[in-house]
């Protein structure tokens, strides 16, 4: 059963996906075109695509299993230790939740094709720049205005379904999938601690999320999981290991897109200071719906967030993230390229322009280009929260996701007391997540609960309990 797109579009995206994975897809565009809208013929093409082998000369090594990933990662700082008071820890957890909310709210109005993929012959980042300039709000020093002269001059329009995130109206963090997944990560760690796997992710989603609240890879995994389990039976079946591969891959050409990467935060907060553990927990989550670079994206981000609680150098934070994924995967190569661009960029527009040109061959919500933009924003901005978050959003592609991820890392690193008041105050310490018990909730309560989870996880880890 196809959920996010019509079957014809899924097969077309699968051709692209298989090619990116290193398969020879020569002739498949013609086969796809010849199949038209005939679903039986399209499924023949699809099955042929799924049977392709990776070419022998493919230069990357990209396992999806955890032992394989661990065997191919470089040396790194697996756990960072430091002595901090409860107040210091709470300040950082509050900073992380606030930073994530700020970045998400800033980018949310731009989550449409004009700004994500570009329009009028312009790159997405250029349209974002034009929007702020047309609103007399350049450089970016606050939330996204809902009106701009660019709407007339360049036929641009921000999303009107998130008016509560516009600068003119913002009073809280409104519901968004980037925040819902952070909440779900918190809930799962509260309920399960270190004892969970991908099966539990599926049950969690079916319990808390409606079908309308999931997108792309999550939509397909949500549907596939429903077909291999029963809502009336909560126990994992013995053949789950075999079924899990089908759940995350069947009719899912989005399996290396950004969906897993945005789910890292709740797990990373629970493993604060322990990037290796954060990456392992992220693998448990990501492997429900993603493979290869889709998994690595969540592991990379989770390790960076966890490191940010005990490491203040963004260069080191990115290096630690890279140390938890295979050194010779596409994502690692792309991140290293992005870091070089950030080092030589002369200003904010230069860095987003060069990142766009380097990675625009990916879909606007693919893992790799967005992770590259995240890394470049961190390297370029150093200790400047505002510069980091605005660069991540200005870069286009998945604007709210990237703003949220960079905001989370910078907020965890700097702490709530170092975040600019004119970004924090409009949220009024309030989150509406559209998740039972979190609609509304104080952002500070989420931070407190993450801190309590962190203490529980730390105790379990110290006692020798590892992820299940």
Protein Blocks (a to p, Z undefined) as FASTA:
>chain_A
ZZkbcfklmmmmmmmmmmmnopafehklmmmmmnmmafklmmmmmmmmmmpccdfklcbd
cdfbfklmmmmpccddfbacddddfklmmmmmmmmmmmmmmmmmmmmmmmcfklmnogeh
iafklmmmmmmmmnopaccfbdcdfbdfklmmnopacdfklmmlgmklocbdcddfklmm
mmmmmmmmmmnmmmccfklmmmmmmmmpcfklpghjlmmmmmmmmmmmcfkbcbdcfklm
mmmmmmmmgopaklmcmklmmmmmmmmmmmgoilmlmmmmmmmmmmmmgghjlmmmmmmm
mmmmmmmmmpcbfklmmmmmmmmpcfkbfklmmmmmmmmmmmmpcbfklmmmmmmmmmmm
pcfkbfklmmmmmmmmmmmnomamklmmmmmmmngmjlklmmmmmmmmmmmmnopmlpcf
klmmmnoopacehpghiaccdfklmmmmmmmmmmmmmmmmmnopacZZ
